[in-house]
Amino acid sequence: MVPARIKRQHGAALIVVVGLVMILFLAALAKWAMLDIERKLGQQTGSSAGLSKIDAALANFVAQHKRLPCPANGAIASGWPNAGVEMSFPVCTSQTTGVVPWVTLGISENDAKDPWNGRISYRVDPALAGAATLLMNMSNCDISGTGSVAAGGACRTPTPTCIANSASCTSPATFLAGKGLDVWDGIGGAAGWAARQNNRAGGTGAAYVIISHGATGAGAFNSNGIYQPGTIGAIAKVPPPGTQAAGNDEIPNLNNQTIALPGTQGNTYRDAPFNTSQTVSNFDDYLSHPTIQTVLGKVSLRERIH
């Protein structure tokens, strides 16, 4: 009887040990999961904060220069000449490799990268970055104006007062029509696109679009000036494997392609609902795309109001 009792005791002890090991394992697993969640939340928060810092730098540039900068060439590696420096015309008209011009804006290179070390892409209506006619300035426009725009699309120089001489003044709506970039959430097909968030033709165009390409890195340039195709195709085995490395709504946001101007339903920049499915529905981009009026309001260059 004694040996049997000892065996039972050993068996019970083994069960206790296994139970304790399992508890410790599950606790470690839960802690790892919580840390992973915290890490991802930190990256998301960091990405949003990073875009806000760039927004502030761009607004400061507008306040000083009455225009937006051209993008920098993302294909230039860190430390090489002209890395982070805005490109000039006519390069600014294509913006194929355009990223945030950190040197021109007076911010650090790290400020122009997202938490996944991708350079933040930057697109701007070339007319708003031109030095010949400074279009990031509506201070001569007037809500009473009925006149056309001046040469180059600027607000007309008014004949005082605009109320008495409305044809000598440009209204904000007239000034804004046909300027900026189109942005859409990708929902609703043709009808949804017609009601898009930023509508260049309708006068609500985005002054610029800055894009963090998220955890997959699809469409970003890295610090070595290398274009990153992304990871979705490799992970999700999209058939045939590897042929698509970005979600459908991410494709219009990819760098290494010319600026979408004017936007069509197929190439309009997307600020779609977040989706981390690692399928063709994946969307982990972070964007900022304020209207021209929003940017000018920050720097007191909006239209006159009576």
C-alpha positions in Angstrom: 0.0 0.0 0.0 2.9 2.4 0.8 4.4 2.3 -2.7 1.0 3.0 -4.2 0.5 5.9 -1.9 3.9 7.3 -2.8 3.1 7.0 -6.5 -0.2 8.9 -6.0 1.6 11.6 -4.1 4.2 11.9 -6.9 1.5 12.0 -9.5 -0.4 14.7 -7.6 2.8 16.7 -7.2 3.6 16.4 -10.9 0.1 17.7 -11.7 0.6 20.6 -9.4 4.0 21.4 -11.0 2.5 21.1 -14.5 -0.4 23.4 -13.4 2.1 26.0 -12.1 4.1 25.8 -15.3 1.0 26.3 -17.4 -0.1 29.3 -15.2 3.3 30.9 -15.5 3.3 30.2 -19.3 -0.2 31.7 -19.7 0.8 34.7 -17.6 3.9 35.3 -19.7 1.8 34.9 -22.9 -0.7 37.4 -21.6 2.1 39.8 -20.6 3.6 39.4 -24.1 0.3 40.1 -25.7 -0.3 43.2 -23.6 3.2 44.4 -24.4 2.5 43.8 -28.1 -0.7 45.7 -27.9 1.0 48.6 -26.1 3.8 48.6 -28.7 1.3 48.8 -31.5 -0.7 51.5 -29.8 2.5 53.4 -29.2 3.4 53.2 -32.9 -0.1 54.4 -33.9 0.1 57.3 -31.4 3.6 58.1 -32.6 2.5 58.1 -36.2 -0.3 60.5 -35.6 1.9 62.7 -33.5 4.6 62.7 -36.2 2.1 63.8 -38.8 0.9 66.6 -36.6 4.5 67.8 -36.2 5.0 67.8 -40.0 1.6 69.7 -40.3 2.9 72.4 -38.0 6.2 72.6 -39.9 4.4 73.0 -43.2 2.1 75.7 -41.7 5.2 77.5 -40.5 6.7 77.3 -43.9 3.6 78.8 -45.5 3.6 81.6 -42.9 7.1 82.6 -44.0 7.0 81.9 -47.8 3.3 82.1 -48.8 3.7 78.8 -50.6 4.2 75.1 -49.8 7.6 73.3 -50.4 8.1 70.8 -53.1 8.8 67.3 -51.9 12.3 66.0 -51.3 13.6 63.0 -53.4 13.0 59.9 -51.3 15.4 57.9 -53.5 18.4 59.8 -52.1 20.0 58.0 -49.1 20.6 59.7 -45.8 23.8 61.8 -45.7 24.0 62.2 -49.5 23.8 65.7 -51.1 20.2 67.0 -51.4 18.8 64.4 -49.1 15.8 66.0 -47.4 16.0 69.1 -49.6 12.9 70.2 -51.6 13.1 69.5 -55.4 12.6 72.4 -57.7 10.5 72.8 -60.9 10.0 71.0 -63.2 10.7 68.0 -60.9 8.0 69.2 -58.5 5.4 68.6 -61.2 5.8 64.8 -61.2 6.8 64.1 -57.5 7.4 60.4 -58.4 9.7 59.8 -55.4 8.4 62.7 -53.2 8.9 62.6 -49.4 8.7 65.2 -46.7 11.6 67.7 -47.2 12.9 67.7 -43.6 15.9 69.9 -44.3 13.8 72.6 -46.0 11.3 72.5 -43.2 13.9 72.7 -40.5 13.0 69.4 -38.8 15.0 66.3 -38.2 15.2 63.3 -40.5 13.6 61.2 -37.8 10.7 63.7 -37.7 10.1 62.9 -41.4 10.0 59.1 -40.8 7.2 57.0 -39.2 7.6 54.6 -36.3 8.3 51.8 -38.8 11.3 53.8 -40.2 9.6 54.5 -43.5 10.0 58.0 -44.9 6.7 59.8 -44.9 5.5 60.4 -48.5 4.4 64.0 -49.5 2.3 65.2 -52.3 1.4 68.8 -53.1 -0.4 70.6 -55.9 2.6 72.1 -57.8 0.7 75.4 -58.2 0.7 75.8 -54.5 4.4 75.2 -54.3 5.3 77.6 -57.1 7.5 80.6 -56.4 6.4 82.8 -59.3 2.8 83.2 -58.1 2.4 82.7 -54.3 -0.9 80.9 -54.0 -0.9 80.0 -50.3 -2.4 83.4 -49.5 -6.0 84.5 -49.6 -5.6 87.8 -47.8 -6.7 89.7 -50.9 -9.8 87.6 -51.5 -13.1 88.9 -50.1 -16.4 87.2 -49.3 -18.1 90.0 -51.3 -16.1 89.4 -54.4 -17.6 88.4 -57.8 -14.6 88.8 -60.0 -12.3 86.2 -61.5 -8.9 85.2 -60.2 -5.8 87.2 -61.2 -2.9 85.9 -63.3 -1.6 82.6 -62.1 -4.8 81.9 -60.1 -4.1 84.4 -57.3 -6.7 86.6 -55.6 -7.2 89.9 -57.4 -5.9 93.0 -55.9 -9.1 94.7 -54.7 -10.4 98.2 -55.5 -11.7 99.4 -52.1 -14.2 98.6 -51.1 -15.0 95.1 -52.3 -18.7 95.7 -51.3 -18.9 98.7 -53.6 -16.6 97.1 -56.3 -17.3 93.4 -56.0 -16.1 92.7 -59.6 -12.6 93.8 -58.6 -12.4 91.2 -55.9 -12.1 87.4 -55.9 -14.3 85.3 -53.7 -12.8 82.4 -51.7 -14.9 79.9 -53.6 -13.6 81.2 -57.0 -10.0 81.2 -55.7 -10.2 77.7 -54.3 -11.9 76.0 -57.3 -9.4 73.8 -59.1 -6.7 73.9 -56.5 -5.3 71.2 -54.2 -5.5 67.4 -54.2 -8.4 64.9 -54.0 -8.7 62.5 -51.1 -11.4 59.9 -50.6 -12.3 57.2 -48.0 -12.8 54.6 -50.7 -16.4 53.9 -49.7 -19.5 54.1 -51.9 -18.1 53.6 -55.4 -18.8 56.4 -57.9 -21.3 58.1 -55.6 -19.0 58.0 -52.7 -16.1 59.4 -54.8 -18.3 62.2 -56.0 -18.9 63.2 -52.3 -15.2 62.7 -51.4 -13.5 64.4 -48.4 -11.3 66.6 -50.4 -12.6 67.7 -53.8 -10.2 69.7 -56.0 -12.9 70.8 -58.5 -15.3 71.7 -55.8 -13.0 74.0 -53.9 -12.2 71.7 -50.9 -9.0 70.3 -52.3 -6.2 69.3 -49.8 -3.4 71.7 -49.6 -1.1 68.6 -49.4 -1.2 65.0 -48.5 1.3 63.3 -46.2 1.3 59.5 -45.9 2.8 57.2 -43.4 2.7 53.7 -45.0 2.2 51.9 -41.8 3.5 48.6 -40.4 3.6 46.8 -43.7 5.8 49.6 -45.2 4.1 49.2 -48.5 5.0 52.1 -50.8 7.6 53.9 -48.5 11.2 54.8 -49.2 13.6 54.0 -46.3 16.6 55.9 -45.1 18.8 54.2 -47.7 16.6 55.6 -50.5 15.3 52.1 -51.3 11.6 51.7 -52.2 9.8 49.2 -50.0 7.2 47.0 -51.9 5.6 45.9 -48.6 4.9 42.5 -47.0 1.2 41.6 -47.6 1.9 39.4 -50.6 4.5 37.4 -48.7 2.4 36.9 -45.6 -1.1 36.4 -47.0 0.0 34.4 -50.0 -2.2 36.5 -52.3 -2.6 34.3 -55.4 -0.3 34.2 -57.2 2.1 34.6 -54.2 3.7 37.9 -53.9 2.0 39.7 -56.8 0.3 42.3 -54.5 2.1 43.8 -51.6 -0.5 46.4 -50.7 -4.2 46.6 -50.0 -6.4 47.8 -52.8 -7.1 51.1 -50.9 -3.3 51.5 -50.3 -2.4 51.3 -53.9 -3.2 55.0 -54.8 -1.1 56.1 -51.8 2.1 54.2 -52.9 5.1 56.3 -53.5 7.2 55.8 -56.6 4.4 56.9 -58.9 3.5 60.3 -60.3 1.2 62.7 -58.5 -2.6 62.1 -58.9 -3.6 65.4 -60.4 -6.4 65.7 -61.2 -7.8 62.8 -59.2 -10.0 60.1 -60.8 -11.9 57.5 -58.9 -9.1 55.0 -59.5 -6.1 57.2 -58.4 -7.5 59.5 -55.7 -5.5 59.4 -52.5 -7.2 57.2 -50.0 -7.9 57.7 -46.3 -9.9 54.5 -45.9 -11.0 52.6 -42.7 -8.2 50.9 -40.8 -7.8 47.2 -41.7 -5.0 44.9 -40.6 -6.3 41.7 -42.3 -3.1 41.3 -44.3 -5.3 40.7 -47.4 -6.2 42.8 -50.4 -8.5 44.7 -47.9 -5.5 45.7 -45.7 -5.2 49.4 -45.0 -2.7 50.6 -42.4 -1.7 54.0 -43.8 -1.9 57.2 -41.8 -2.7 60.4 -43.6 -3.0 64.1 -43.1 -4.7 66.1 -45.8 -6.0 69.5 -44.5 -7.8 71.8 -46.9 -6.2 74.9 -48.2 -8.5 77.1 -46.1 -7.5 75.1 -43.0 -3.8 75.7 -43.5 -4.3 79.4 -44.3 -6.5 79.8 -41.3 -3.6 78.5 -39.1 -1.3 81.3 -40.4 -3.9 84.1 -40.7 -3.8 84.2 -44.5 -7.5 83.5 -45.1 -10.0 85.8 -46.9 -11.3 89.1 -45.7 -14.5 88.9 -43.6 -16.7 92.0 -43.0 
